[in-house]
Amino acid sequence: MTGLAVLDVFISLVFLYLLYSLFAMTIIETITSYFGSRSKNLITGIDRLLADDQQSNYLNHTILNLFWVKTINPLTKAFYRHPSIKYLGSKGINSKPSYIAKDRFGSTLIDLLRKGAYLDDIHNISATLGIIPEYDSSKLASEIRNLELELNELTQATESENEEVERLTEKLDFLKQELFQRTNKEHPWEIQGLSIGTETKYQLKNLWQQAANDKEKFKTLIENWYDDQMDRIAGWYKRKLTFLTFIIGFIIAGLFNVDSIGLTTELVKNEEMRNMLVEGGKTFMSDNVDGLTNTSFSVQKAYIDSLNSEMDQYNYVLGVSKEAKFTPWTLLGWLITAFAISLGAPFWFDLLNKMMQVRNTVRIPISSGKSTDPSGQVETNTKAVG
């Protein structure tokens, strides 16, 4: 085989991998959209921030997370039930948001941390994180009961002074109002028995101490903490998606018998098929000069149908023999195809573009030393020496 023929074999394979990758990508997008995979992956990432190991489900960190997620951490549940988060998603099965901005994450988490019986946020956050003890409202309730008894005894006395009664009544009203403010802070998004894991509390306590009890600085530190996690969340999703694409690619390879080994062997022998696939690749690239801007199913089907109509004369469908039989090498060929599909359509599109540019620079060599004049006579070129 000449160098150009070898290049055409690679171009043909890359073009077929591109088409199958586009097909797999359409399937993956449909699946992830239906199951709300991005939102489930985000829940896992946030749960990893807000939950200790014993409060986090291991299956959330596997490929199953693209279809299912389970949260047992009270703080994560409270976070997603908070109105500022709850109403970011659509109503229905996939009601959780697929993206949460860092400022919304910070403000929501602080709002949960500042719940408590103290009258100011600084003390409530410190108490929630275990830096100071929780406010004990029993002392205030006891003082109110004692004051009510004293006021009752005073009003029953025959020589009670109106000024003292008014003073005690005013003080009693003030204490009752304070008790109400301290103890009636329940919200519908809070969960009974809300707790924070030991390790998570330790991390939040460090951030709170770094902020020196400054709520705004604390919020900024939480946002930075969340930003770092978002990079990991994106990486988790990409790895899960790559593995899912490999599985889908293997299923496609098995269903359509896309054996990369057998296909390569046939392309080496069949020049007409190579030329036809190379031309198909050229047409595809010319129709997608600006990149993979149109990857709809209808566009993919149009290319596949046009290729199949031409390849039918070779008893092949998209490079796959209709008469191919299963051999021990077939499974390996399917695995190679699945791996190729898992690399993604953008990878094969860029590679096909580069290989086409290389092919355009290749020229079929012309015999040197002779040329043909317009009359059709062969003319010998001589090279002057010296």
C-alpha positions in Angstrom: 0.0 0.0 0.0 1.1 3.5 -0.7 1.3 6.2 1.9 -1.8 7.8 0.5 -3.8 4.5 0.7 -2.8 4.1 4.4 -3.9 7.7 5.1 -7.2 7.0 3.4 -7.7 3.9 5.6 -7.2 6.1 8.7 -9.5 8.8 7.3 -12.2 6.2 6.6 -12.0 4.8 10.1 -12.0 8.3 11.7 -15.1 9.3 9.6 -17.0 6.2 10.7 -16.0 6.6 14.3 -17.2 10.2 14.1 -20.6 9.1 12.8 -21.1 6.5 15.4 -19.9 8.9 18.1 -22.5 11.4 17.0 -25.1 8.7 17.2 -24.0 7.8 20.7 -23.9 11.4 21.7 -27.5 11.8 20.7 -28.5 8.8 22.9 -26.4 10.1 25.8 -28.0 13.6 25.7 -31.5 12.1 25.6 -30.7 9.8 28.6 -29.1 12.5 30.7 -31.8 15.0 30.0 -34.6 12.6 30.9 -33.0 11.5 34.2 -31.7 15.0 35.1 -28.1 13.6 35.4 -26.4 17.0 35.9 -28.7 17.9 38.9 -28.1 14.5 40.5 -24.3 14.9 40.1 -24.6 18.4 41.6 -26.5 16.9 44.6 -23.6 14.4 45.1 -21.0 17.2 45.0 -22.9 19.4 47.5 -23.5 16.4 49.7 -19.8 15.7 49.7 -19.2 19.2 51.0 -21.9 19.1 53.7 -21.8 15.5 54.8 -19.3 13.3 56.7 -18.4 9.9 55.2 -20.9 8.0 57.2 -23.6 10.4 56.1 -22.8 10.0 52.4 -24.0 7.2 50.1 -21.2 5.4 48.2 -23.4 4.7 45.2 -23.7 8.4 44.6 -20.1 8.4 43.4 -20.7 5.7 40.8 -22.2 5.7 37.3 -25.6 5.0 38.9 -25.5 8.6 40.1 -26.5 9.6 36.5 -29.9 8.0 37.0 -30.4 7.9 40.8 -29.3 9.8 43.9 -29.9 9.3 47.6 -29.3 11.8 50.3 -29.4 10.9 54.0 -27.5 13.9 55.4 -29.9 16.3 57.3 -27.9 19.4 56.4 -28.0 18.6 52.6 -31.8 17.9 52.9 -32.3 21.2 54.6 -30.2 23.0 52.0 -32.3 21.7 49.1 -35.6 22.4 50.9 -34.6 26.0 51.5 -36.8 28.3 49.3 -33.7 30.0 47.6 -32.7 26.5 46.3 -36.0 24.7 46.0 -37.5 27.0 43.4 -34.4 27.1 41.2 -35.5 23.8 39.6 -38.5 22.9 37.5 -41.5 21.2 39.0 -41.8 17.5 38.5 -39.6 14.4 38.8 -36.3 16.3 38.1 -37.1 19.2 40.4 -33.6 19.9 41.6 -31.5 22.6 39.9 -28.5 21.5 37.7 -26.6 24.7 38.6 -26.3 26.8 41.8 -24.3 30.0 41.8 -21.7 30.4 44.5 -23.3 33.5 46.1 -26.6 31.6 46.4 -24.9 28.6 48.0 -23.1 30.8 50.5 -26.1 32.9 51.5 -28.3 29.7 51.9 -25.8 27.9 54.0 -25.3 30.9 56.3 -29.1 31.2 56.6 -29.2 27.6 57.9 -26.3 28.1 60.2 -27.7 31.2 61.9 -30.8 29.5 63.2 -30.9 29.5 67.0 -32.2 31.1 70.1 -29.7 34.0 70.2 -31.0 37.3 69.0 -28.0 38.0 66.7 -26.6 36.0 63.9 -23.0 36.0 65.1 -23.9 34.2 68.3 -26.2 31.8 66.6 -23.6 30.8 64.0 -21.0 30.3 66.8 -23.5 28.2 68.7 -24.4 26.1 65.7 -20.7 25.4 65.1 -20.1 24.5 68.7 -17.9 27.5 69.5 -20.2 28.7 72.3 -23.0 26.8 74.0 -26.6 26.8 72.7 -28.8 29.4 74.3 -30.8 28.0 77.2 -34.3 29.5 77.1 -35.4 27.7 80.2 -33.9 30.4 82.5 -35.9 33.1 80.7 -39.0 31.0 80.9 -38.4 30.5 84.6 -38.0 34.2 85.1 -41.3 34.9 83.4 -43.1 32.4 85.6 -41.6 33.9 88.8 -42.6 37.4 87.6 -46.2 36.2 86.8 -46.4 34.8 90.4 -45.1 38.1 91.9 -47.4 40.2 89.8 -50.4 38.0 90.8 -49.5 38.3 94.5 -49.1 42.0 94.2 -52.4 42.6 92.4 -54.2 40.6 95.2 -52.7 42.7 98.0 -55.1 45.3 99.4 -52.4 48.0 99.4 -50.9 47.4 96.0 -49.2 50.2 94.3 -50.4 50.9 90.7 -46.9 52.1 89.7 -45.2 48.8 90.8 -47.9 46.7 89.0 -47.4 48.7 85.8 -43.7 48.3 86.0 -43.9 44.5 86.5 -46.5 44.2 83.7 -44.3 46.1 81.3 -41.3 44.0 82.2 -43.4 40.8 81.9 -44.5 41.8 78.4 -41.0 42.5 77.3 -39.7 39.2 78.6 -42.5 37.3 76.9 -41.8 39.0 73.6 -38.1 38.2 73.9 -38.9 34.5 74.6 -41.1 34.5 71.5 -38.4 35.9 69.4 -35.9 33.4 70.6 -38.0 30.3 70.4 -40.3 30.9 67.5 -37.8 30.8 64.6 -39.1 27.6 62.8 -39.3 27.7 59.0 -41.0 25.2 56.7 -37.7 24.2 55.0 -36.0 23.3 58.2 -35.8 19.6 59.2 -36.5 18.4 62.7 -33.3 17.5 64.5 -31.1 19.3 62.0 -27.5 18.3 62.7 -24.0 18.8 61.2 -21.4 16.0 61.0 -18.3 16.3 63.1 -15.9 16.7 60.2 -18.1 19.1 58.3 -18.6 21.2 61.5 -14.8 21.3 61.9 -14.3 22.6 58.4 -17.0 25.3 58.8 -15.7 26.2 62.2 -12.2 26.8 60.6 -13.7 29.0 58.0 -15.7 31.0 60.7 -12.6 31.5 62.8 -10.6 32.6 59.7 -13.4 35.2 59.0 -13.0 36.4 62.6 -16.8 36.4 63.2 -17.3 38.6 60.1 -20.4 37.3 58.3 -19.5 38.8 54.9 -15.9 37.4 55.0 -17.3 34.0 56.1 -19.6 34.1 53.1 -16.7 34.8 50.8 -14.7 31.9 52.2 -17.7 29.5 51.8 -18.0 30.6 48.2 -14.3 29.9 47.5 -14.8 26.5 49.2 -17.7 25.8 46.9 -15.9 27.0 43.8 -13.1 24.5 44.4 -15.7 21.7 44.8 -17.4 22.7 41.5 -14.2 21.9 39.6 -14.3 18.4 41.0 -18.0 18.1 40.4 -17.4 18.8 36.7 -14.6 16.2 36.6 -16.8 13.6 38.3 -19.6 14.2 35.7 -17.2 13.9 32.8 -15.7 10.6 34.0 -19.2 9.1 34.6 -20.3 10.3 31.2 -17.2 8.8 29.5 -17.9 5.4 31.1 -21.6 5.6 30.1 -20.5 6.5 26.5 -18.2 3.5 26.5 -21.1 1.2 27.5 -23.4 2.7 24.9 -20.6 2.4 22.3 -20.2 -1.3 23.1 -23.9 -1.8 22.8 -23.9 0.0 19.4 -20.9 -2.0 18.3 -22.6 -5.2 19.2 -26.0 -4.4 17.7 -24.5 -3.2 14.4 -21.5 -5.5 14.4 -19.0 -2.7 14.1 -15.8 -4.7 14.3 -12.9 -2.3 14.0 -10.4 -5.1 13.2 -12.6 -6.6 10.4 -13.4 -3.1 9.1 -9.7 -2.2 8.9 -8.9 -5.4 7.0 -11.7 -4.7 4.5 -10.6 -1.1 4.0 -7.1 -2.2 3.3 -8.3 -4.4 0.5 -11.2 -2.4 -0.9 -10.0 0.8 -2.7 -13.5 1.8 -3.9 -14.9 1.7 -0.3 -12.0 3.8 0.9 -12.5 6.4 -1.8 -16.2 6.5 -1.1 -15.7 7.0 2.7 -13.0 9.7 2.1 -15.4 11.6 -0.2 -18.1 11.2 2.5 -15.7 12.7 5.0 -15.0 15.6 2.7 -18.7 16.3 2.2 -19.3 16.1 6.0 -16.4 18.6 6.7 -17.6 21.0 4.1 -21.1 21.0 5.6 -19.7 21.6 9.1 -17.0 24.2 8.4 -17.9 26.0 11.7 -17.7 22.9 13.8 -20.3 20.4 15.0 -23.1 23.0 15.0 -25.8 20.7 13.8 -25.8 17.2 15.3 -29.5 16.6 15.2 -30.7 13.1 14.5 -32.2 14.1 11.1 -28.8 15.4 9.9 -27.0 12.2 11.1 -29.6 10.0 9.4 -29.2 11.9 6.1 -25.5 11.1 6.1 -26.0 7.5 7.2 -28.7 6.9 4.5 -26.5 8.4 1.8 -23.5 6.3 2.8 -25.5 3.1 3.1 -27.0 3.5 -0.3 -23.5 3.7 -1.8 -22.0 1.0 0.3 -24.8 -1.5 -0.3 -23.1 -2.5 -3.6 -20.2 -3.9 -1.5 -22.7 -5.8 0.8 -21.7 -3.4 3.6 -23.7 -1.1 5.9 -21.7 1.8 7.3 -18.5 -0.1 6.8 -19.9 -3.3 8.4 -20.3 -6.5 6.4 -23.8 -7.9 6.2 -22.3 -11.4 6.2 -19.8 -11.0 9.0 -19.7 -13.9 11.4 -18.7 -13.8 15.1 -15.1 -14.8 15.8 -12.9 -14.6 18.9 -11.5 -11.4 17.3 -14.9 -9.8 16.9 -15.3 -9.1 20.6 -11.9 -7.3 20.6 -13.0 -5.3 17.6 -16.2 -4.3 19.4 -14.2 -3.2 22.4 -11.9 -1.1 20.2 -15.0 0.5 18.6 -16.5 1.2 22.0 -13.3 2.9 23.2 -13.2 5.0 20.0 -16.8 6.1 20.5 -16.1 7.0 24.2 -13.5 9.5 23.0 -16.4 11.7 21.8 -17.5 13.2 18.5 -15.5 16.5 19.0 -12.3 14.5 19.2 -12.9 12.6 16.0 -14.1 15.8 14.2 -10.9 17.6 15.0 -8.8 14.6 14.0 -10.7 14.2 10.7 -10.2 17.9 10.0 -6.4 17.6 10.5 -6.1 14.5 8.5 -8.1 16.1 5.6 -5.7 19.0 5.7 -2.7 16.6 5.5 -4.3 14.7 2.6 -4.8 17.9 0.7 -1.1 18.5 0.9 -0.3 15.1 -0.5 0.4 15.0 -4.2 0.7 11.8 -6.3 4.3 11.7 -7.6 4.9 12.3 -11.3 7.8 10.6 -13.0 10.6 13.1 -13.2 12.8 13.6 -16.3 9.9 13.6 -18.8 7.1 15.9 -19.7 4.4 16.0 -22.3 4.0 18.9 -24.7 0.6 20.1 -26.0 0.9 18.0 -29.1 1.1 14.9 -27.0 4.8 14.2 -27.6 7.0 13.2 -24.7 9.7 15.7 -24.1 12.9 14.8 -22.1 14.1 17.3 -19.6 17.9 17.5 -19.1 19.5 19.0 -16.2 22.5 21.3 -16.8 25.5 20.5 -14.6 27.9 23.2 -13.7 
